[in-house]
Amino acid sequence: MNSAVNQCYFVENATHSANGLESCTLYHVTVTSISPSGSRGGHVTFDTNTDDAAPGSPEHLAIEEQTTTSVTLSWDDPLDRASCVDR
């Protein structure tokens, strides 16, 4: 998945849980200090990824070629959790 989503959360404590993320996905996270008056301080940026999950079933399985001793198959990535497919 190549789409970027920017989300901003104001928290009163030093913890936050991001929910609804895609499995097997790299996320770029930035944490910034902001004063009550809105002045921005320093920030920390890091990369993290979500855990692996079982991908869905392959789509559109087809026999491309077959002989008396071999068969060549093709298929598309699954619709569910395609980013978890290891190539």
Secondary structure, 3 states (H helix, E strand, C coil): CCCCCCCCCCCCCCCCCCCCCCCCCEEEEEEEEECCCCCEEEEEEEEEECCCCCCCCCEEEEEEEECCCCEEEEEECCCCCHHHCCC
